[in-house]
């Protein structure tokens, strides 16, 4: 799953599948088509903040991939958190509506010495929801750090450092 081209194809297929369209793709490019104009201080679709810029006391979401399934969307979420250097550990990540209502959660039952690490879960997302937030959580500090804004309809992902407290989001955060 480290192949950025793979993420792009998965996101495209997820968007197409959610619209009920089936298309055969061949020869997909492996390169990132983003430009410098797509970059901001908080990262871009394919480039979340660098590890040196993260507050590792927080459960930072540093990558998200997803695809449509029969039961909703299968999310692969990568967290970066100092599980070894802290008393607590990253104990879950969750998918939320923009208003913060939880749609699904992946519980993490132990510390992870490998950093960053990826865990998966399938989350049911209502048809009228086209944008979600993916947030990490740790036992000691709660929510905070980098969250991911995910556009289900087009597969784009934007990473936002929400600071030490959970931040609320709206549709304008996607632009």
N, C-alpha and C positions, 0 to 999 in steps of 0.2 A: 504493500500500500504506500510505499514511499515514492512512487512514480506519479509526478504531478499531472502528466498526460492522462493517466488512469483516472485520477480524480475528475478531470474535466469531462471525460467520456461518461463516467458514472453520473455526474451531475446533469449532463445533457440528457442521458437516458432517463434519469429520475424525473426530470421536467417533462420529457415527452410522454413517459408512462403515466404521469399524473393527469395529462390531458387526454389520455386514451388513444394516443397515436403510436403506431409501431413503424419504425423506420430502420432499415438496414444501413449501418455505417461501415465504411471501409476507408482505410488510409487516414485515420485521425492523426493529427499532428501531435507530437510530443512536447512542443515548445509552449511556453507561456506567451500569450498574445497581449498581455498587459503593457501599459506604457508608463513612463514616469508620471504622467498626469494622474494615473490611478493610485499613486502612492501617497499616503499621508503619514503622520507621526505615529499612528497606531497600527500600521501594517496595511496589507492589501489582501485580496482574495487568496493569492498563493503565498504570501509572505507575511505571516503574523510577526509581532514584535520579536526581536532577537532575544535569545535566552539571557544575555547579559542585561537586558532592559526589563526583565520580569522581576516582580517581587515574589520570590519563591516561597514565602510564608503563605501565599494565597494559592488556591487551586486554579491555575491559569488554563484556559482552553486554548490550545495552540494549533489544533487542526480539527476539521470536521469533514467527514465524507458521508453521503447518504444515498440511498436508492429506494425506489418504491418497491413494496412487497405486497402480498395479498393482505397482510394484517396491518398495513400502515407504511412506515418508512423505517428501514434499517439504518441506524446511525452508528458510525464509527467515530468516537470522540477521543482525541488525544489530549491528555492533561500533563502539565509540568508543575510539580510541587515538590518541595524539599521534605519528602516523607521520612528520610533518614535523619535530618537535622532538626526536626521538630518533635514535640511531644505528641502531637496529633498527626493525622494523615488525611489525604484527600479521601473523603468517605462517600461521595457521590457526585454525579453530574446529572443535570436534568434539562429537559426541553420544555420551554414555556411559551405561552402566548406573549405578545408584546406587553400586555397589562400585568404580566407576572404569574398568571394562572398556570399551574403545572399541568403539562400534558403527559409527561412520563419521566421516570427517574431510573438511573442505573446505580444501584447500591454497590459500594466498594468495601469489602469486608476486612481488608488488611492493608498495611503499608506496602508500597511498591518501591523496591530499591532501584529498579531500572527506570530511568527518567529520560525523556518523557515516556509515557506509556499510553496505550490505546485499549479501550474497552468498548464493547458493542451492546446495543439494545434496540429492539423494535418498538416504535412509539406510534400509537394511533393519532393521526392528525385530521381533524375535521376538514371537509372539502372546502369550506369557506376561509380557511387559514392559509395564507400564502407566505407569511413571514413568521419566523420563530426565533427565540433566543436560546442559546445553549450556554449554561453556566456551570462552573465547578463549585464545589463546596468542600471545606475542610473542617475537621473536628474542633480545632482551636479558634480559628478566625471567622468561621462561617463563610458567607459569600464574599466575593471580592476578586481582584485581579482582572485578567483578561476574559471577556465573554465574547461569544461569536454570534453575530446576527446572520441568520440563514434565510435566504429567499428560496422557498420550496419551488416556486414557479419557474425560476430560471437557473437555480443551482448556485447562485453567487453566495459568497461568504465574506463577511467583513468582521474584523477583529477590533474590539474596542476595550481599552483599559478603563474599567469602571472604578478603579481605585480600591480602597479597603472596604467599601460598603457596596451592596448591590445597587445598581443604577437602573432607573426605569428607562424604557425605550419606546419610540413610536416610529411610524412609517418614514418620517423624515430622516431618521438615523441611517436609513438604507441608501440615501442619495449622497 
